[in-house]
Amino acid sequence: MSERQFEDIARGDSTLRQLTREANALMALDQVFRSQLPPQLAEACRAVRIRDGELVVFANNGIVAARLRMMGNSLLVPLEARGYSASKVRIKVDIHLTPPPPPPKRIGISQQALAEIEAGAQQVSNPLVSAALARLVAHHKSRS
């Protein structure tokens, strides 16, 4: 379903229209909240709501929660300037947040090692092993 189709459906249903407004407001709150944090910290938490004057923030783990707690009410000042009124902060650890995927593993073989493997491949009597070594060398040379 495209975004345009969703908007058309949401306009016709008052409940869905209200939910869409609330979801957009919560996403805006989260964006404003995380924009004031250092990038690594911002990636590890999210603002989920302001209710009864309390900002609720979910953190990926205890370390992130502790850092946010140390920042305390100073987290509220930039929000207040942007129209979000809260007088206290509650930080919760949310173990259900998925961590970012690990960076892809890259195995690097030095140019000297590639030259040695290439020389060794020419001396191997087994043609299958020699061909496999040649493919390995060709693959790594094409990546660099």
LUMBALUM-230684 format. One record per residue: residue number from 1; residue in one letter; x, y, z of N, C-alpha, C in turn. Coordinates in steps of 0.02 Angstrom, whole numbers, plus 32768, in hexadecimal, padded with zeros to 4 digits. Example, Ala and Ser with C-alpha at 12.3 -4.5 7.8 and 13.67 -1.06 7.14 Angstrom:
2
<1; 'A'; <8294; 7EE4; 8186>; <8267; 7F1F; 8186>; <8294; 7F5B; 8186>>;
<2; 'S'; <8282; 7F90; 8162>; <82AC; 7FCB; 8165>; <8285; 8002; 818A>>;
end
This chain:
144
<1; 'M'; <802A; 7FC6; 8000>; <8000; 8000; 8000>; <802D; 803E; 8000>>;
<2; 'S'; <801E; 806B; 7FD3>; <8046; 80A7; 7FD0>; <8030; 80D8; 8006>>;
<3; 'E'; <805C; 8108; 8013>; <804D; 813B; 8045>; <800F; 8163; 8031>>;
<4; 'R'; <8008; 816F; 7FF0>; <7FCF; 8195; 7FD7>; <7F8E; 816F; 7FE4>>;
<5; 'Q'; <7F8D; 812E; 7FD7>; <7F51; 8106; 7FE3>; <7F3F; 8107; 802D>>;
<6; 'F'; <7F71; 8102; 8058>; <7F64; 8103; 80A0>; <7F45; 8145; 80B5>>;
<7; 'E'; <7F5F; 817C; 809B>; <7F44; 81BE; 80AB>; <7EFB; 81C4; 8096>>;
<8; 'D'; <7EEB; 81A8; 805B>; <7EA5; 81AA; 8043>; <7E78; 8182; 8071>>;
<9; 'I'; <7E8E; 8148; 8088>; <7E66; 811F; 80B5>; <7E60; 8142; 80F8>>;
<10; 'A'; <7E97; 815E; 8111>; <7E97; 817E; 8152>; <7E67; 81BA; 8153>>;
<11; 'R'; <7E62; 81DE; 811D>; <7E35; 8217; 811A>; <7DEC; 8202; 8122>>;
<12; 'G'; <7DDC; 81C7; 810A>; <7D97; 81B0; 810C>; <7D82; 8191; 814E>>;
<13; 'D'; <7DB1; 8180; 8179>; <7DA2; 815F; 81B8>; <7DBA; 818B; 81F1>>;
<14; 'S'; <7D8D; 81A3; 821B>; <7DA0; 81D2; 824F>; <7DCE; 81B2; 8283>>;
<15; 'T'; <7DC4; 8173; 8293>; <7DF0; 8151; 82C4>; <7E37; 814B; 82A8>>;
<16; 'L'; <7E3B; 8135; 826A>; <7E7D; 812E; 824A>; <7E9F; 8172; 8242>>;
<17; 'R'; <7E77; 81A5; 8233>; <7E92; 81E9; 822C>; <7EB0; 8200; 826F>>;
<18; 'Q'; <7E8C; 81F3; 82A6>; <7EA5; 8206; 82E9>; <7EE4; 81DF; 82FA>>;
<19; 'L'; <7EE4; 819E; 82ED>; <7F20; 8175; 82FB>; <7F5C; 818D; 82D2>>;
<20; 'T'; <7F50; 81A0; 8295>; <7F86; 81B9; 826A>; <7FA2; 81FA; 8286>>;
<21; 'R'; <7F76; 8227; 829D>; <7F8D; 8265; 82BB>; <7FB8; 8258; 82F9>>;
<22; 'E'; <7FA0; 822A; 8323>; <7FC5; 821A; 8361>; <8008; 81FA; 8351>>;
<23; 'A'; <8009; 81CD; 8321>; <8048; 81AC; 830E>; <8079; 81E0; 82F3>>;
<24; 'N'; <8062; 820D; 82CA>; <808D; 8241; 82AF>; <80A8; 826F; 82E6>>;
<25; 'A'; <807D; 827E; 8317>; <8093; 82A8; 834F>; <80C9; 8285; 8379>>;
<26; 'L'; <80C0; 8243; 8384>; <80F2; 821E; 83AA>; <8134; 8218; 8384>>;
<27; 'M'; <8130; 820F; 8343>; <816D; 820C; 831B>; <8191; 824F; 831B>>;
<28; 'A'; <816B; 8286; 831B>; <818A; 82C8; 831E>; <81AB; 82D3; 8361>>;
<29; 'L'; <818A; 82BF; 8397>; <81A8; 82C4; 83DA>; <81EA; 829D; 83DC>>;
<30; 'D'; <81E9; 8260; 83C4>; <8226; 8237; 83C4>; <825D; 8258; 839B>>;
<31; 'Q'; <824C; 8273; 8362>; <827E; 8293; 8338>; <829D; 82CF; 835B>>;
<32; 'V'; <8274; 82F8; 837A>; <828E; 8334; 839D>; <82B9; 831D; 83D7>>;
<33; 'F'; <82A2; 82EC; 83FD>; <82C8; 82D3; 8437>; <830C; 82B9; 8421>>;
<34; 'R'; <830D; 828E; 83EF>; <834D; 8270; 83DB>; <837C; 82A0; 83B8>>;
<35; 'S'; <8360; 82D6; 839C>; <838B; 8307; 8379>; <83B9; 832C; 83AA>>;
<36; 'Q'; <83A8; 832C; 83EB>; <83D0; 8350; 841C>; <8407; 8323; 843A>>;
<37; 'L'; <8409; 82E4; 8427>; <8439; 82B5; 8445>; <8473; 82A7; 8416>>;
<38; 'P'; <84AC; 8290; 8431>; <84E2; 827A; 8405>; <84CA; 823F; 83DB>>;
<39; 'P'; <84E3; 8238; 839E>; <84C8; 8206; 836F>; <84C5; 81BE; 838B>>;
<40; 'Q'; <84FA; 81A8; 83AD>; <84F9; 8163; 83C6>; <84C4; 815A; 83FC>>;
<41; 'L'; <84BA; 818B; 8425>; <8487; 8187; 8459>; <8441; 818C; 843A>>;
<42; 'A'; <843A; 81B7; 8408>; <83F9; 81BF; 83E7>; <83E2; 817F; 83C5>>;
<43; 'E'; <8411; 8158; 83AB>; <8400; 8119; 838A>; <83EA; 80E4; 83BC>>;
<44; 'A'; <83F9; 80ED; 83FB>; <83ED; 80B9; 842D>; <83B2; 80C9; 845B>>;
<45; 'C'; <8388; 80F9; 8448>; <834E; 8108; 8472>; <8318; 8127; 8448>>;
<46; 'R'; <82DD; 812F; 8467>; <82A6; 8152; 8444>; <8276; 816E; 8478>>;
<47; 'A'; <825D; 81A8; 8468>; <8229; 81C7; 8492>; <81E6; 81A9; 847C>>;
<48; 'V'; <81BF; 8191; 84AC>; <8181; 816F; 8499>; <8141; 8196; 84A8>>;
<49; 'R'; <8143; 81C2; 84DA>; <8107; 81E9; 84E9>; <8115; 821D; 851F>>;
<50; 'I'; <80E8; 824D; 8522>; <80E4; 827A; 855B>; <809D; 8273; 8576>>;
<51; 'R'; <8099; 825D; 85B4>; <8057; 8255; 85D4>; <805C; 826E; 861C>>;
<52; 'D'; <802B; 8296; 862F>; <8029; 82B2; 8673>; <806A; 82D6; 8685>>;
<53; 'G'; <8086; 82FA; 8654>; <80C2; 8321; 8660>; <8102; 82F8; 8664>>;
<54; 'E'; <80FF; 82B9; 8650>; <8139; 828D; 8654>; <814D; 8274; 860F>>;
<55; 'L'; <818C; 8281; 85FD>; <81A8; 8267; 85BF>; <81C1; 8220; 85CC>>;
<56; 'V'; <81AA; 81F1; 85A4>; <81C0; 81AB; 85AB>; <81EE; 819B; 8570>>;
<57; 'V'; <8229; 8182; 8582>; <825C; 8171; 8550>; <826F; 8128; 8559>>;
<58; 'F'; <8272; 8103; 8523>; <828A; 80BE; 8524>; <82D2; 80BD; 850D>>;
<59; 'A'; <82FC; 8098; 8532>; <8343; 8091; 8522>; <8351; 8049; 8510>>;
<60; 'N'; <8380; 803E; 84E3>; <8392; 7FFA; 84CD>; <83AF; 7FCF; 8505>>;
<61; 'N'; <83D3; 7FEF; 8533>; <83F4; 7FC8; 8568>; <8400; 7FF5; 85A5>>;
<62; 'G'; <841A; 7FD6; 85D9>; <8424; 7FFA; 8617>; <8458; 8031; 8613>>;
<63; 'I'; <848A; 8028; 85E9>; <84BD; 805C; 85E3>; <84A0; 809B; 85C4>>;
<64; 'V'; <8478; 8092; 8590>; <8458; 80CC; 8571>; <8428; 80EC; 85A2>>;
<65; 'A'; <8402; 80C4; 85C7>; <83D3; 80DE; 85F9>; <83F9; 8107; 862D>>;
<66; 'A'; <8431; 80EE; 8644>; <8458; 8113; 8677>; <8471; 8155; 865C>>;
<67; 'R'; <8488; 8156; 861E>; <849F; 8196; 8601>; <8466; 81C8; 85FB>>;
<68; 'L'; <842C; 81B0; 85E7>; <83F2; 81DD; 85E2>; <83DC; 81F6; 8626>>;
<69; 'R'; <83DF; 81CA; 8658>; <83CC; 81DE; 869C>; <83FB; 8214; 86B6>>;
<70; 'M'; <843B; 820D; 86A5>; <846C; 8240; 86BB>; <845C; 8284; 869C>>;
<71; 'M'; <8441; 8283; 865F>; <842F; 82C2; 863E>; <83F1; 82E0; 865F>>;
<72; 'G'; <83C7; 82B6; 867C>; <838E; 82CB; 86A3>; <8360; 82FC; 8680>>;
<73; 'N'; <834B; 832F; 86A6>; <831B; 835F; 868C>; <8338; 838D; 8657>>;
<74; 'S'; <837A; 838B; 864D>; <8396; 83B4; 8616>; <837D; 839B; 85D2>>;
<75; 'L'; <8363; 835E; 85D0>; <8345; 8344; 8593>; <8305; 8369; 8581>>;
<76; 'L'; <82E5; 8387; 85B3>; <82A4; 83A7; 85A9>; <82A9; 83ED; 858C>>;
<77; 'V'; <82E1; 840F; 8597>; <82E7; 8455; 8582>; <82DE; 845D; 8537>>;
<78; 'P'; <8302; 8437; 850D>; <82F7; 8440; 84C4>; <82B1; 842C; 84AE>>;
<79; 'L'; <8293; 83FD; 84D1>; <824E; 83E9; 84C0>; <821D; 8421; 84CF>>;
<80; 'E'; <8228; 8441; 8508>; <81FD; 8479; 851C>; <8201; 84B0; 84E8>>;
<81; 'A'; <823D; 84BD; 84CF>; <8246; 84F1; 849C>; <8221; 84E0; 845C>>;
<82; 'R'; <8215; 84A0; 8450>; <81F2; 848A; 8413>; <81A7; 847C; 841F>>;
<83; 'G'; <818E; 848D; 845B>; <8147; 8488; 8467>; <8130; 8448; 848B>>;
<84; 'Y'; <815F; 8420; 84A2>; <814E; 83E2; 84C6>; <8157; 83EF; 8511>>;
<85; 'S'; <8120; 83ED; 8536>; <8122; 83FE; 857D>; <8125; 83BF; 85A8>>;
<86; 'A'; <815C; 83B9; 85CE>; <8164; 8382; 85FD>; <818D; 839C; 8637>>;
<87; 'S'; <817E; 8382; 8674>; <81A3; 839A; 86AF>; <81D2; 8366; 86CB>>;
<88; 'K'; <81CC; 8328; 86B3>; <81FA; 82F3; 86CA>; <8204; 82C0; 8693>>;
<89; 'V'; <8239; 8298; 869C>; <824C; 8266; 866A>; <824C; 8222; 868B>>;
<90; 'R'; <8230; 81F1; 8669>; <8234; 81AC; 8680>; <8258; 8184; 864A>>;
<91; 'I'; <828F; 8165; 865C>; <82B6; 813C; 862E>; <82A8; 80F3; 863D>>;
<92; 'K'; <8296; 80CE; 860A>; <828A; 8086; 8612>; <82B7; 8060; 85E2>>;
<93; 'V'; <82CF; 8027; 85F8>; <82F6; 7FFC; 85CC>; <82C5; 7FD0; 85A6>>;
<94; 'D'; <82C9; 7FD3; 8565>; <829D; 7FAC; 853A>; <82C6; 7F77; 8517>>;
<95; 'I'; <82C3; 7F3B; 8531>; <82EC; 7F05; 8516>; <82D3; 7EED; 84D2>>;
<96; 'H'; <829B; 7F06; 84BC>; <827F; 7EF0; 847C>; <8298; 7F1A; 8441>>;
<97; 'L'; <82BA; 7F50; 844E>; <82D6; 7F76; 8417>; <830C; 7F4C; 83F6>>;
<98; 'T'; <830A; 7F47; 83B5>; <833C; 7F1F; 8393>; <837B; 7F47; 8389>>;
<99; 'P'; <83B4; 7F29; 8399>; <83F3; 7F4D; 838F>; <8400; 7F53; 8344>>;
<100; 'P'; <8428; 7F84; 8332>; <8438; 7F8B; 82EB>; <845F; 7F4E; 82D4>>;
<101; 'P'; <8457; 7F3B; 8295>; <847B; 7F00; 827D>; <84C6; 7F0D; 827F>>;
<102; 'P'; <84EC; 7ED9; 828D>; <8535; 7EE2; 8290>; <8550; 7EF3; 824B>>;
<103; 'P'; <8586; 7F19; 8249>; <85A2; 7F2A; 8208>; <85BA; 7EEA; 81E5>>;
<104; 'P'; <85B6; 7EE8; 81A4>; <85CB; 7EAC; 8180>; <8615; 7E9E; 818C>>;
<105; 'K'; <8625; 7E5F; 8193>; <866A; 7E4D; 819E>; <8690; 7E51; 815C>>;
<106; 'R'; <86C9; 7E6E; 815F>; <86F4; 7E73; 8124>; <8738; 7E56; 8136>>;
<107; 'I'; <8749; 7E24; 8112>; <878A; 7E04; 811C>; <87B9; 7E21; 80E8>>;
<108; 'G'; <87EC; 7E40; 80FF>; <881C; 7E5D; 80D1>; <885B; 7E32; 80CC>>;
<109; 'I'; <8872; 7E2A; 8090>; <88B1; 7E06; 8084>; <88E1; 7E39; 8065>>;
<110; 'S'; <891B; 7E3F; 8083>; <894B; 7E70; 806B>; <8962; 7E5E; 8024>>;
<111; 'Q'; <897D; 7E90; 8002>; <8996; 7E86; 7FBE>; <89D0; 7E54; 7FBD>>;
<112; 'Q'; <89FA; 7E57; 7FF1>; <8A32; 7E28; 7FF6>; <8A18; 7DE1; 7FFE>>;
<113; 'A'; <89E5; 7DD8; 8028>; <89C9; 7D95; 8032>; <89A9; 7D7C; 7FF2>>;
<114; 'L'; <8987; 7DA8; 7FCD>; <8969; 7D93; 7F8E>; <899E; 7D7C; 7F5C>>;
<115; 'A'; <89D6; 7DA0; 7F5A>; <8A0C; 7D8D; 7F2D>; <8A29; 7D49; 7F41>>;
<116; 'E'; <8A2F; 7D3C; 7F81>; <8A48; 7CFB; 7F99>; <8A17; 7CC3; 7F88>>;
<117; 'I'; <89D7; 7CD0; 7F92>; <89A4; 7C9D; 7F81>; <89A5; 7C8F; 7F37>>;
<118; 'E'; <89AB; 7CC3; 7F0F>; <89AD; 7CBC; 7EC6>; <89EA; 7C92; 7EB1>>;
<119; 'A'; <8A23; 7CA0; 7ED0>; <8A5F; 7C79; 7EC0>; <8A57; 7C31; 7ED7>>;
<120; 'G'; <8A38; 7C27; 7F11>; <8A2D; 7BE3; 7F2A>; <89FC; 7BBC; 7EFE>>;
<121; 'A'; <89CA; 7BDF; 7EE3>; <8998; 7BBE; 7EB9>; <89B8; 7BA0; 7E7A>>;
<122; 'Q'; <89EC; 7BBF; 7E62>; <8A0E; 7BA6; 7E26>; <8A38; 7B69; 7E34>>;
<123; 'Q'; <8A49; 7B5F; 7E74>; <8A74; 7B27; 7E87>; <8A4C; 7AEA; 7E9F>>;
<124; 'V'; <8A0B; 7AF3; 7EAB>; <89E1; 7ABC; 7EC3>; <89D3; 7A8D; 7E8A>>;
<125; 'S'; <89DB; 7A4C; 7E96>; <89D0; 7A1B; 7E60>; <8987; 7A0B; 7E55>>;
<126; 'N'; <895C; 7A14; 7E88>; <8915; 7A05; 7E81>; <88F3; 7A3E; 7E5B>>;
<127; 'P'; <88D6; 7A30; 7E20>; <88B9; 7A67; 7DF8>; <887C; 7A87; 7E1A>>;
<128; 'L'; <8856; 7A62; 7E42>; <881D; 7A80; 7E65>; <8833; 7AB2; 7E9A>>;
<129; 'V'; <8866; 7AA0; 7EC0>; <8880; 7ACD; 7EF3>; <889F; 7B0A; 7ED2>>;
<130; 'S'; <88C5; 7AFF; 7E9D>; <88E5; 7B36; 7E79>; <88B0; 7B67; 7E5E>>;
<131; 'A'; <887A; 7B4C; 7E42>; <8845; 7B77; 7E27>; <8822; 7B9D; 7E5F>>;
<132; 'A'; <8816; 7B7C; 7E98>; <87F5; 7B9D; 7ED0>; <8820; 7BD6; 7EEA>>;
<133; 'L'; <8860; 7BCB; 7EEF>; <888D; 7C00; 7F07>; <888E; 7C3B; 7ED5>>;
<134; 'A'; <888E; 7C2B; 7E95>; <888D; 7C60; 7E62>; <884D; 7C89; 7E66>>;
<135; 'R'; <8814; 7C67; 7E73>; <87D4; 7C8C; 7E7A>; <87D6; 7CB9; 7EB8>>;
<136; 'L'; <87F3; 7C9F; 7EEE>; <87F9; 7CC6; 7F2C>; <8821; 7D06; 7F1F>>;
<137; 'V'; <8859; 7CFE; 7EFE>; <8884; 7D38; 7EEF>; <885F; 7D69; 7EC1>>;
<138; 'A'; <883E; 7D4F; 7E8D>; <881B; 7D7B; 7E5F>; <87E2; 7DA0; 7E82>>;
<139; 'H'; <87BF; 7D7E; 7EAE>; <8788; 7D9F; 7ED3>; <87A2; 7DD8; 7EFE>>;
<140; 'H'; <87D8; 7DCC; 7F23>; <87F2; 7E00; 7F4F>; <8813; 7E38; 7F29>>;
<141; 'K'; <8830; 7E2A; 7EF1>; <884D; 7E60; 7EC8>; <8817; 7E8C; 7EAA>>;
<142; 'S'; <87DE; 7E6E; 7E99>; <87A8; 7E96; 7E7C>; <8786; 7EC3; 7EAF>>;
<143; 'R'; <878B; 7EB2; 7EEF>; <876C; 7EDA; 7F25>; <8797; 7F16; 7F38>>;
<144; 'S'; <87D7; 7F13; 7F29>; <8802; 7F4B; 7F3E>; <8810; 7F7B; 7F07>>;
end
